[in-house]
């Protein structure tokens, strides 16, 4: 298929965005397009028309995430001169007017309408086949294509406003069992959030919590298992609020885990982020099953009860410590990571020391530390007692140094040990002799030593050592490994 049938995808932010992008890519593939996931670094050659469409799935969790989205948009417009661009996701939901004004080749699809990406491909393909001769070359062609997409989006929005049922109102339509860019499939089980955390705009962008019914979740996972997939990631905006219909009632996330384990036989389950207060005895009993990966991410945000209260988070620092202890009782030496916001309005030096102390006490294997970013429309946006930017950055640096040290220590604790792992498929635009990469059951990203032959998708690797320089530079690869003899 020629480049005139190519659609490029760029995903920013969370796993949920990654899954939704994969679902959109499958819809374009079914309509006869070639989906590509890594944007070219340089301008195409003169005889390369580039893609007919670029889809950018954005994040708005921080100002930095929005800045990254703008850079991606500008780069893709430059390197694909005849393409229209469809910008969607949380940033598109919260600031559509700004994004539309960036370029006439941009059509903005709000995050809450994202599901119509399942229906756009066939209509766009018909448009290209039937009316492309009317378009001017160069930028005019991209503008012509974007105008068509904007009209489709507008029609869907009008249908919603008049009360007619629209496809965009089905939040799980982009679920897929075909993955182009991920070696480990994801299943979206929940959407939206009913919390009112004072700093978070994601609830504004994605709406109230809704859940996929339990039987549909199980059916998707059984399909993946039948296909030979070895692992699935369960994802959503707030898994703690999962409440899926089952046999006339509803089940929570723990009960869903139990049902999945009862109704599948081999596929492993990896869980995305959870709040610390959800980690109770019943949950820990469920995750003792060997098929639940020993890898957990806690949405902690602060170790200060004062700051947690200002954030409107529904737990205390003590509950976070208890959650980490319970996870270690349920799993042997699990990888436990957390999110921390530094520089929240009013955060004092003492509050920050409380956070550091909690991170040390919980012995997190990784800390995703990022500076507070005021989000328009949230209570924290107008909070007083702002922390100086230099102080915030210093606190992020301290947390990151602790995170690096903890990850190195954690990987060292497995040196010489063999761990179950999944070997990732080679990445697009990489040389054929690139080293193999894999992810262990406890989320250590490894690179296999040169000369190692290709193995099965599921395998075992032996950890040689942490790659300290890679970890310090923020590279994805964290350890060197070999296949056991």
N, C-alpha and C positions, 0 to 999 in steps of 0.2 A: 504494500500500500504506500502511496506517495506521501510526502510531507503535507500535501494539501488536504489530507484526511487526518492529520495529527492534532490531538488535543493535549495540551500540556497542563499538568496539575501541580500546584504548590500548596502545601498544607502548613499552617502555622498553629502552634499551640498543642492542645491535649490529644490524647488517644481517641477521644470521641470524634474530634475533627478528622483524624486520620481514617477512622472507620467510615465516616460519611463521605470522605473523598474517594475511598475505595468503592463504595456503593455507586457514586456518580460515575467513576471510571468504568465500572461494569456496564452501566446503562449506555455510555458512549460506545464501548466496545461492541455491545449487542446491536447498536445502530450502524456499525460499520466503520467506526473511527479507530485510530490507533492511539491508546493512552500512553503518555510518557510522564514520568514523575520528577526527573531532575532537569531543571532549566539549564540551558547552555550558558557557559560563562562568558562567551564572546558573541559578537554579532555574527549572524549566519553569513556564509559566502553569498556573492551576488546572485547565484543561480538557485539559492535555497529560499523558498518563499516562507519558510517557517510554518508555524501552526496556524490552523484556521480559528482556533479558540484557545485562550488560556483561562483556566479556572483557578482562582486564588481563594482558599478557604481560610479566613482570618480569625485571629484571636484578639480579645480586648481586655485580657486580665490585668495588663499593666500598660502604661504609656509606651514602654519599650517594645512591647508586643505590637502595638499599633505602628510604631516607627519602623519596625522590621517589615510589617506588611506593606507599608508605603515603598520601602526600598525594593521589595520583591515585585510589586506592581510596576514600578518604573523600569526595572531591569527587563521584565518580560515584555513590556511594550516596546522597548528598544530592540530586543533580539527577535521579535516576531512582528515585523512591520505590517503584515496584512491581517493580523489576528484581531478579532474582537476579544475583549476581556470580560469575564463574568466574575465579579467580586462578591463573595458571600461570607457567611459566618457572623460572629458576634460583633466585630467592628462594623460590618455592613448593616447590622441591625441598629447600632447605636449612633452611627454618623454617616448615613447614606448620602446626604446632600454633599458633604465634603468629598467623599470618594467619587461621586458622579462628576464633580467639577474638576477632577484631576486630569481627565482626558476624554475626548469625545468618543473614544473607542471602548469606553467602560460602560457596562450595564451592571447595575447593582441589584443583587438578589438578597433581600433581608434574611437574617439568620432564621427567623421563624417561618420563612417560605422555602427554606433550603430543600425541602422534600421534593419540590417540582423539578429538581435536577434529574429525577428518575424519568421525567416525561419530555424534557427539553431536547435530548439527543435526536430522536426520530424527526421532530419538527425542524430542528436546525439542519439536519442532513437534507430533508426535502427542500428547505429554503435554498441551501447551497446549490443543489442540483437544478432547481427551477428558475432562480432569479439572479444567480451570481453574475450573469452577463451584463446586468444593469449597473453593477458596481464599478466605480472608478478604481484605478490601481492605487497601490500604496496606502496612505492613511485613509483615503476615501473609502477603500474597500473595508477596512476595519470598522470605520464609522457606520457604514451601511449594515454590516453584520451586527454591530452592537445595537443599532436602532431596532432591528428585528427582535433581538433578545429582550430589549426593554419593553417592547410591545407585548410579548408573551407574558412577562412578569406582571405588567400592568393589568392585563386581562385577568390573571389569576387573583390579583389583589382586589379587583372590582367584584369578582365572584364571591370572594370572602366577605366583603362589606355588605353585599345584598343578602347574605345569609345562605347562599347556595353552598352545598358541601364541596369542598375543594380538596385536592390531593395533598396540598400543603398542610392540612390538618391531621395528617397521619404521620406521627413523628418517627415511625420506625421503617418508613418506606425505603430508606437507603441501606438497610441491612443487606448483606451479601455473603455468599459462600465462596466467592472468587476474589483473590487478593493478588494484585499486581506488584505491590511494593513492600509487602510484609510477609515474612516467613511464618509468623505466628498470627493466626486469624483473631479477630476481635468480634465480640457479640455485644451489641448495645441492648441493655436490658432496662434502662431508665433514662429519662430526659427531664430537664428542668430542676428547680429547687424551690422549696417552700421556706427556707431559712431567710433571715433578714440580717445577715452579717453586715456591719456598718460600712465595710470597705469594698464590698463585692458588687460588680456590675453584671456578672454572668447571669444572675437570676433575672435581671432586667432584660437581658438579651435572649434568654432561652425560655422564660416563662415558668409556670408552675410545674410541680413534679407530676409526671405520668410514668406508668410502668408497663412493660410488655408482659402479657399474661404468661404464666409459668409454662404451660404446654408449648407455646410458641418458642420460648427460650430453649426448652429441652429438645424440641424438634430441630432447631438450628444446630445445636451442638451435636446431636446424633448424626445429622447430615455431614458435618465436618469430620466426625469420627469415622464414618463410613468412607469418606474420601481419603482416609489415611492421615489426617492431621493429628499431630501428637499433643498439641497444647492449644488452648483457647484463652483469650483474655476477656474477662467480664468487665464491661465498662459502662459508665453513665456519668451524669453530672454529679449526682449524690446517691451512691449506692445504699447509704444508710436509710434513704427514704423509699427504697423499693417496696412496692405493695402490689404485687401482681395477682390477677384473678386466678383462682384454682379451685375447681370443683364447687363452684357456687360461693366461695368465700375468697379471702385473699391471704397471701403468704408474704412474709418478710424475706430479707436477703438471706438470712441464715437458713430458713426453711427451703428457700430456692436452692441453695448449695446442697442441702441434703437430698432434695429431689433429683438434682442433676447427677449426683453421685450414685443414687439408686437406679437411675434409668440410663446410665452409660457404663461402659466397662473398662475403658483404657485411657481415654483422653484426659490430659492433665488440665487443671484449672489455675489460672493466674488472676489475682484480684487487683483491680486498680484502687484508687485512694479511698480511705475510710476515715471517719472521725474517731478520736480516741474513745469517746464514751460508748461507741458501739461494740467495743471489744469486751464482751462479757463471757461468762462461763459456757453458755450454750454455743456461742459462735466458736469459741476455742475448741470445744468438743467436736464440732463439725470439721474444723480445719486440721484436726489430727490425722485425717485420712491422708495416705501417702500421695494421693493424686492432687492434692492442693499444694501448690508450690510454696516453698518456705521463703516467700518474698512479700513484704507488706509495706504499704506507704500510708503514713498517718498525716492527716491534714491538721497540723498542730498550731502553727502561726505564731505562738508566743508561749514562753514559760512563766509569764507574769500573770497572776490572777487579775490584777488591776487592768492590764492591757486587754486580757481576754474579755473582761466585762465590757470595756469600751468598744471592743470589736463585736460584741453581742454574740460571742461563741458560747455554746451550751455545755461547757465542761471546765474543769479546773486543771491546773498543772499536775496535781496529785493523780487525777484520773489518767492523764497521759502516761505518767510513770507506771501506773498500775497496768495500763494497756500493754506497754512494752514488756513488762514482766510476764504477763499472761501469755503473750505471743511466744516468748522464749520457753515457757513451760510446755506449750503445745507443740513447738517445732524445735528441732536441734539447730542451734546457731543460725537463726534465720537472718536474712537481709532485711533490716528495718530502716526505712528512710522517712524523712519528714519534710514538710514545708515550714519555713519561718519567714515572717515579714519583719524586717528591721526598720526602725524609724517611724513607727506608727505615731500619730499625733499624741503628745503627752508622754511618750516612752522616756523614762529617766534612765540614768546610768544604772541605778539599782534594779529597775525593771529588766534592763538588758542583762545584767549579771544573773538575774533569776532565770532568764532564758538560757544563757550559757550553762548554768548549773544543771538545768533540766536536760539539756542535750548531752552533757557528760554523764548524768545519772542514767539516762535511757540508753546510752552507748549506741547511738544511731550509727549505722554504717554509711549513711550519706545524709547531708543536710542541704536541701535546696533553699538557699538563702537569697532573698531578693529585697530591694528597697521598697518601702511603701510608695504606692503610686496613687495619687488622688483620682478617683473615677467620678466624672460628672454624674449627678443623679443619685449619688449615695450619701448617707449622713456624714461619713468621714471626710467627704470633699470639703466641707465647710468647717470642720473641727479646728479649733485654735491650738496653741502650743505646738506649732510645727517644730520638728526636729531639724536642725541644720543639715543641709545636704552632705557636708563633709563628715559630720558625725555619723549620719546614716551609712555612708559608704564605708567608713571605718568599721562599723559594726558588721556590715556585710562581709568585709574582708576577714574579720576575726572568725566569723561563723564558717566562711569558706575554707580557711586554713584548718579549722577543726575538722570540717568535713573531709578534706583531703587526707589528713592524718588518720582519721577513723577508717576511711575506705582502704587505705594502704594496710592498716593493721588487720582489717577484716579479711582482705584477700590473702595476706600472709598466713592467716590462721588455717587456710586451705591449701597451702603450698604442699605439693607432693600427693594431694588427694585426687581421686577420680570422682567426677560429678556428672550426672546426667546433663545432657545439653542438646540444644537444637542448632543445627548448622544453618546459617542464613544463606539465602540464594544470592548469587553475585549481583552487585549493584550496577545499575544502568551507567553506561559510558565509562566503565572501569576496564582496565586491561584484562585479557583472558587469564593471565598468570597471577592475578591478584591473590594474596593470601586468603585462606578460608577464615571466616568469622563465625562465631557462635555465641549463644547465650546459655549459661548454665541454669539449672533449676532455681538457684538462689540469686539470679540476676547479675552474675559477673559476665561482662562482655569480654570475650577472649578472641585472640588472633592465633591461628595455628601456625606452628613453625614451618618455614619453607621446606618444600619437598614432601609434605604430608599429602597423601593421596586423598581423593574425594571419597567421602563416606556417605552413609545413609543420612536421611534428613534428621533422624533421631539417633543420637550416639552418646558416647561417653568421652569426656576429655579429662586430662590430668593437668592441674594447675602447676605451672613452673614458677612463676613469680609475678608480682604486681609490676605494671609498667608505670613507674612513679612519674616520669616526665609527662606521659600521656595524661595521667590523672590530673596533674597540676595544670596542664594546658586546657583541660576540659574536653579532651577527645573522648569519643564514644568507647574506643577500645581501652580496657583497663588492665588486662593481664595477658601474659603469654601462656600458651598451653600446647600440649601435644596429644595425639591419640595414644591411649595406652597400648602397649605391645600385646 
